[in-house]
Amino acid sequence: MSYRLYRGLTSLLGPLLVWYLRRRMGQGKEDPVRFTERLGEPGRERPEGALIWLHGASVGEMISVLPLIERLLHDDPGLHVLVTSGTVTSSRIMADRLPARAFHQYIPIDHPAGVTAFLDHWRPDLALWVESELWPNLIHLSRARGVPMALINARMSESSFRRWRRLPFLIKPLLQSFQFCIAQSAPDAGRLATLGAPNVTFHGNLKAASPPLPVDPRDLHALNATLARRPRWLAASTHPGEEAMVGEAHRQLSEKFPGLLTLLVPRHAERGEAIAAELTIQGLSVARRSQNQDIHGDTDIYLGDSMGEMGLYYRLASIVFIGGSLIEHGGQNPLEAARLDSALLFGPYMFNFTEQAAAMTKTGGAHLVADGDTLADQIALLLSDEAETERRAAAAARAADDGKDVVSAVLKQIAPLLPRQGRTHAGA
């Protein structure tokens, strides 16, 4: 499918795309107050002067570029930064974390009319795309206006690479719209270059430079007081098929560790009700955070089906299993947990984060488990040996480098594209 065909189809399907967004809004996945931003209508006036636009899919991407945003604004007092993403959670987090002269808007759905309205209003002088979310209309129409673009902290998983290789006529023009691509690892760089990305480099992962995930200190204090000295561990960002294994691991462990509490945080919070039902069938007592259910002495599982609170859950447990790794999903980002003093466990499928997983395993900060039974064995070992847990957590933290050099390297590479006084690229 060529871009011309894609643009024609998205134009024709405009009403259906709006219906889809409204359906998502009914499910709590879209912001009803700012819904029109998803249609390309601005939520505020464009500030005067130079404007850099950064786009990422969701929370992880947004947090990863905070140090970069801060450096950009520090180096140019006249600059403003527009940050776009597509999720309600990322919007809430950015509202609290973006510095002055940076602000968040929802990315418009990839419909030509909405994209045109978005670009007409914001007239960005530079667009930085973060990681892997590539929308053809946004990219092609930005390029047509002469907006310089770069893909930073770019990620291309093996599974995405295999899919895109079947669509070279679509992915190659998208990637060649960028002046250059800065990959987050050597394997990502190789896959991107093979697909046609120009001027591919890599300096490391910006996530290593991102600040620790935030937490409400009142919530942390209240939960720590409630849990007191109960032994506990965390299964973070789990996917379908893993929750049953976590439940069985809890059943095995609770026989040896009375009072054990398992914190279980699914990757997608909207699955909370289904997960609670599945665990209840296993004979486990579940308390759901989204329902403000209290943790009692006989509670087995505390289900963290809330949004934007991973910083809280990571701080409640020093033993963390990284979800998406016992199934062929490819794992979730281990850096956030490692930087909050956690000994890590993950399954054999960490191909989305190959280098990070390898570095943490090499230092002894993470341990590979093959299935639910070996997961239970490793948790038992760590619950029984506080010194070993602390040793592994320290090793994981060392592997999660602070990343300051990565930010400097990215800034140096994008410097020729930065807007300067008297020069714009906006093509209004």
Steps between C-alpha positions, in 0.01 A plus 500: 500500500654830390468820701259642239267207557541527879410870490196430284377225730544707815312788334209274412499335842490830690150447653594147603820623667303759697250232602791285618637787712158564654470131582837515673382806692204298627750242626700765687791486253455853364481834679144638470609851597770520232347263246511750214881505517484146359321649199773759443341796681751678725445519873692827537666778304836446335770687693707759317843405375669171427312177578638147512250216483575165665268203453494165679232238543451496875645532850835328452594704195392825662698443819808397301524840327453718809876553551534589132213749521653662806838540329342645185306759699798584717721561197245724321291731724278595204407145409169319566440126480178331390472142627241266348385152592184297466414374848314651793761373746789671320306826494445490876861422575632768266273760662702454821845446354551729201713809570394856423473577127412137424142379470300194396242449228338179379625378164228523234375178349678434171232652276614755235257774608587469867872487430477806274314697769761394757793610282327824392468605863827384655743562211788310666857600418628149574331166563664229712327161489574275797547122475267323259156654442494606132183657356519535120280809458674688780843416363431561130305823553767634736767420245297672226511820707877483535498420871835339591445166673714251690414167659662479845539215750364295212393143568422228249421164659569179313128430460431852365801465270359180350162666442646812342722297267182386329405868438820662367306741279335647812775494763793615285344836401399557864850441632660703220291799603735538799831681468648231723401227745660461843439142615494397863716189441722336239240236404236771455743697284564200278131427449419864425783531249387181327150645463639812334557751781766759409801599707437253783705540818465387859626651826308299761148508639348831614292306753821454698513879546135548590413598857355235733131439459297734722306401811250666730683486837170482689394188308840342551496569873145369541566176313832435673322544833224261393742235377726538803746208496307272269725319251417614148605503137380672185396364161521810281340570161359150455320377189227242441624154591742626764250587773404134544869412542540781754198371690639146509840630611327680786320182604830311517684776684229574756549154651858592587454873567192568715342838438651528151349773282546500124470835327377444144493791254370416150640682201145608411299616799166446327554125537466530877153352532582197284828437686328524838243244387772265373694517826186457711428175313847388610382544859693821565375805686542812283485870589478744208658844523268644235205416725666638817477156659690465828782254555415260783706239676363226276546692172719298263520731199499878489397576142647829382245567227556875520673725248818699543607347832789271408729720709290406803500126434873481431571671831284252692696189404871427461438180299353566155399268218493683165187401309458424133802269526342161580300527178623596154427870543861607541502638853456846645755766590715379794683831552224665705497221757880471509535868581267462798708237685339181374645154451363393163359179357385449146406219266673387179319747271671836552573567133352853517774593748785267403793719599352616830406146599844370407677776695294440813542123480876539451538717812287261706222753543248286316433128480333310219207272586359244257143467626266552795667232712850643465355844562366375834838341580689823441254709700532253786879534490481880512233512769723277712820700446475876547874547440477326161201715406694815585805376307295434187317831530830690520632311197185580300533867589862503379393350169235771461754774427393858569518578129627859522736437209207376291314830536812698409563281196141537378512876551822523304354307207175696480676837544515578123120462481417724796314822414706815528394859531384628162479153349188286490400178331129514564376548143181669614 
